[in-house]
Amino acid sequence: MTATLTRGRPARSSAIRPAPRREPPFDDEVQGVQLHAVGRYDRPLPFGEPDRDAVLPPVPLPCTLPDPAGWGRRLLIGIIETAGGRRPLQQLSALLSPSVALGLGADLERANRLRAPHWTHAATVRTVHASSPSEGVAELSATLQAGPRVRAIALRLEARHGRWRCTRLQLG
């Protein structure tokens, strides 16, 4: 014979209750209540109510791009230093679009595979001419002296995030 003994309180049913809100209500959730200053010494700011229907004119961004001809000359010097092995191509990757960096890297790698220096390895920049066909775009034509030859180079620069970036490069 077995006996079941129960000690303590009898079993109760459980109930689920919603938790109280922990954040104060947003301004649009409070209806008909005027919000006042928070503390005893706090005063509202002495400004009038903002005009919600006013349309503000767009603020023009300051043009802080450097001169494209000088910037292009420095980029060409960087390309010459890269071809001569004095600078890694990764240093120029922020200045070049991915397709230009890939193409330039393939061109330099092809010359390396042939065990011949790239023609730009000892070149010097002779002239750089810039034109601007539209806002934020510059097209450059340059000439490089590579030994006894003079070669032409064309570049297209586009403004990206407030900086010039070479998006097209044609080595002649």
N, C-alpha and C positions, 0 to 999 in steps of 0.2 A: 504494500500500500504506500503510495507516494502522496505527499501533501505539498501543495504550492502555497508558499507564503509570500506576501507582498509587503514590502516595507516602504515607508516614506509616503509621498504624495501619489495620488492616482494619476495615471497618464492623461495629459491634456492634448487637445488638438492644437496644431500650430497655425499661425496666421501670417500672411505676407502683408506687410505694410510698406507704403512708399517712403523712401528716405526724404528727409527735409531738404529744401534747396540750400546749397552752401554759398552761392553767389548772390549778390544783390540783383534786383531786376534791372534790365536795360531801360534806357529812357523811353523807348517806344512801347515798353510793356506797362509803364506806369501811366495811367490815364487820369487826367484832371488834377494831377498833383504838381504844384509848382516846386521845382528844386531850389533849395536855398543854399546859402553858404554852409560849409561843413562845420567849422568851429566857431567859438565865441568871438574870436578876433578876426576871422576871415571875412573879407568883403568881396562882393562881386567886382569883376574888372570894369573899368569905366568906359567900356565900348558899347556901342549900340548893337542891335540885332543885325546879323549879316543879311545882305540882300541875296536870297536864294535864287532869284531869277536873273541875276547879273551874269553876263557872259564876258569872261576875261579873254583878252587877246592872247594868242600864243606867244610865249617868250622865245625869241630867237636864240639859238645856241651860239656861243662865241666860236668863231673859226680859229682854231688853234693848230691847224695843220702846218707843218713846216713847208718851206719852199720846195716844190717837187723836183726841180732841177738839182739842187744841192743834195736832197735826200736820195735821188736816183744815182748821182755820182758816188755817194758813199756806198750805196748798195752794189754798184758795179765794182768798186774797189774790194768789197767783201767777197764778191764772186771770183775776182781774180786771185785773191788770197786763198780762197777755198780750192781753186784749181791748182794752185801752186803748193798745196799741202800745208799752208801756214795757219789755216783756220778750218775747224770742222763745219760741215754743212748744217749741223744742228743749231749752230749759232745764228744762222740766217733763217731758220724755219719759221720764226715768228714774223718775219718780214715778207715771207712768200706764202702764196696760197698752197694748199697741199699738192695740187696738180703741177704747179711750177717747181716746187721742191722735189717732187718725184721725177719729173723730166730732167731737171738739172742733175740730180743724183745719178740717174741712168746714163746721162751723157758723160759725166766724169768717170763713172764706173767702166763705160765702154772704152774710154781712152786708157784707163788703168789696165784693163784686160789685154789691150793691144801692146802694152808696155811702152806706150808713147805718151809724152805729156800732152795734156789738153792745150789747144791753141791759145787759150786765155791765161795760161800759167805765168807768162811773163809779159803780158800786155799792159799798156798804159792807156788811161782814159784821155782822149783828145778833146772831144766836144760833147756837150749834152744840151739838147734843146727840148723845151717842154711846151705843151699846149694843153688847154683845158676845154674839151668839147662840151662838158656839162659840169654842174656843181658836184664836187666830191669825186671827180674823175680827172686824171692827168695822163696824157700820152707823151712818152719821151722817145726821142731818137738820139742815139749816141754813136760816136765813132771811137774805135779802139785801135791803137797802133800795136800790132803784133809782129815784131820783126820788121821786115821791109813792107809788109802789107798793112792796109787800113781796112778794118772790117766794121760793118754797121750792126747796130743792136737796136731793137725796138722793145719798149716796155709799156705796159699799161698799169697804172696805179689807181687803186680805188680806196676811198676812205672807209675804214671799218673801225668802229668803236673809237673814233677820234684819232686814228693813226693811219698812215699810208700803208698799203699792202700791195705787193706786186702780184697781179692776177694773170698776167700774160708776159711771156719773155720769149723773144725771137733772137737767137744768136745767128748772125750772118756770116 
